[in-house]
Amino acid sequence: MTEQNPSKMGWYIHRTSKVTRSTCGNDGSQTYHVEYKMTNTLENSQIGALTSYILGSGGQGVEKTLIYAPAGGSISNLKTSGGSVTGSRQETLNGKTVYASNATIAPGESVTYSPVVYL
């Protein structure tokens, strides 16, 4: 994941992840539900006190996110919620399927990515 905004908004973008095992097969295969959440913690009341060096485009975080499975695994059913997610696409990188997107996160908003991971 890389920040695509020339500002220093990364300070205000808090990231959390949650991994929950959904199934465990007799053959050792496992399925996980993953939630990766980015929240812009900047408050609207702070915008007037900060410089454009920090705020960039009005205090919005602009995040480019690349999601891929761990070695030997695969992902499917990628869902997103919140914020503004654009440019979502499936690509191939070094023979592996990856998902790429851009998220714009306004102050007080969150974006959540939720794929299913198979191992």
N, C-alpha and C positions, 0 to 999 in steps of 0.2 A: 504494500500500500504506500502510495506517495501522495503528498499534498500538492495540488496543482494550482495553488494560489500564491502569488508572490508576497503575500502578507505573512504575519506571524500568528495567524489564527489557530495554528496547531496547539497553542497553549490552552485554548478554550474548548478544544474538541476532546472529549473524554471517551475512551474506548473500553468496552467490556465484552467478554465472550463467555458463553455458556455452552457446554457440551454435555448432552444426555444420551446414554446408550439406550437405543430403542429395542434392539433384538440381539440375540446371541445364538447362532445356529449350532447344530451338532457338529458341523464340519469346522467350527472355529470362526466362521464368518460373523461379522458384526455390523450393525447399522447404528449410526449416530445421528441425532438431530442437533444441529449447530445454530446458535444465534450469536451474531456479531453485531454489536450496536455501537453507533457513534452519536454522541450527544453534544450539541453546541451549548456550553454552559454560560456563554456571554449573556448578560441581561441588557435589555434595551436601554435601561437607565445608564449603563456604562458607555454606550456608544459615543456620546458627546464628549466624554473625558479622554478618549483614546485617539491616537494619531492614525493617519492612513497607513503608516508603516505597519501597524498592528492589525488594523481593520480590513485593509484591502478593499473589497467590494461591499461595503456596508455591514461588515460584521458577519458575513456568511462564510462558512467553511466550505471549501471546494475540494472534495476528496476523490482521487482516482483509486479504485479498489480492484484488485486482481485476486480471484478466489480459485484455488485448485486443491485437489485431494492430496493426502499424504501418499508416499510411495506405496504402490501396490493397490491403491484404492481408487474410487471413482465418486463423483458427485452427481446429484440430479435434483430436480424439483426446487431449484433456487427461487426463492421468493424475496421480495423487498417490500418494505413498508415505511411510511413517513418521509418527510423531506421531499426533495425532488431528485429522482434518480433517472438519468438519461444515458443514452449510449450503451445500454446493456446489450452485450453480445457474447456469443460463444466463439472461442478461438482455439486454435491449436498452437501450442508452444512446446517445442522439443518433443513432438509426438504425443503430448498429453492435452486433454481438454481442460481449458480454463475459461472462467467467466470474467469479463471486464465490464466496469461501469463507472460512471461519474456521478457523484452525489453532491448536491448543493444543500447545505444545512443552515437554515436561518437561526438567529438567536432563540434559544429555548426549544428548538426542534431536535428530533432524533431521526436517524435512519437505521433500519435493522435489515440485515441480510440473514436469510434462513435457508441453508441448503441441507440436504440429506446426504450423509457420507457413508459409503459402503467400503468395508475392509474385508 
